[in-house]
Amino acid sequence: MNPIDRYVGERVRQSRINRDLTQRALAEVLCVSTQDVADYESGRKRLTAAQLFTLTKVLNCDVAYFFEGLV
């Protein structure tokens, strides 16, 4: 697992939980399976640029949010 993918996935998870969204709800918005969302959140799978863009709209944040504190 890439540490950056794991970090971004954790930020997705935190933001999803803070907005009281289930993995299933997020999966529907991204047009993927619930397992895919679990894989993104754990860093086992990478999010695409298009998915990150969609997440900024759904989770009401900037793309930079997913990378803040990484350096």
Legacy VTK file of the C-alpha trace (Angstrom):
# vtk DataFile Version 3.0
C-alpha trace
ASCII
DATASET POLYDATA
POINTS 71 float
0.000 0.000 0.000
1.200 3.463 -0.863
1.274 5.751 2.208
-0.215 8.645 0.229
-3.166 6.519 -0.927
-3.683 5.416 2.670
-3.573 9.046 3.896
-6.014 10.290 1.248
-8.316 7.356 1.990
-8.332 8.187 5.688
-9.232 11.805 4.874
-12.114 10.558 2.710
-13.283 8.326 5.571
-13.082 11.123 8.154
-14.977 13.528 5.950
-17.621 10.929 5.069
-18.231 10.130 8.730
-18.311 13.823 9.694
-21.081 14.322 7.142
-22.970 11.266 8.389
-22.722 9.417 5.071
-22.517 5.659 4.794
-20.069 3.873 2.548
-23.076 2.730 0.553
-24.285 6.303 -0.009
-20.830 7.361 -1.134
-20.579 4.318 -3.408
-23.828 5.291 -5.134
-22.553 8.805 -5.818
-19.257 7.476 -7.203
-21.003 4.693 -9.163
-18.841 2.029 -7.533
-19.430 -0.805 -5.080
-19.402 -0.427 -1.308
-16.316 -2.651 -1.317
-14.582 -0.177 -3.632
-15.269 2.642 -1.157
-13.850 0.491 1.649
-10.773 -0.135 -0.512
-10.361 3.594 -1.226
-10.662 4.449 2.449
-8.057 1.872 3.441
-5.665 2.874 0.648
-5.882 -0.508 -1.094
-7.276 1.219 -4.204
-6.483 4.614 -5.684
-9.092 7.242 -6.345
-9.148 8.774 -9.811
-9.001 12.513 -10.407
-12.657 12.420 -11.463
-13.612 10.654 -8.234
-11.680 13.187 -6.158
-13.488 15.975 -7.987
-16.853 14.333 -7.258
-15.880 13.885 -3.615
-15.166 17.609 -3.279
-18.765 18.302 -4.278
-20.345 15.579 -2.140
-18.183 16.182 0.934
-18.146 19.963 0.475
-14.380 20.428 0.600
-11.464 21.468 -1.589
-9.196 18.960 -3.300
-6.395 20.280 -1.068
-8.278 18.919 1.974
-7.348 15.363 0.985
-3.623 16.232 1.040
-3.432 18.709 3.968
-0.876 17.704 6.541
0.748 15.178 4.252
4.131 16.874 4.016
LINES 1 72
71 0 1 2 3 4 5 6 7 8 9 10 11 12 13 14 15 16 17 18 19 20 21 22 23 24 25 26 27 28 29 30 31 32 33 34 35 36 37 38 39 40 41 42 43 44 45 46 47 48 49 50 51 52 53 54 55 56 57 58 59 60 61 62 63 64 65 66 67 68 69 70
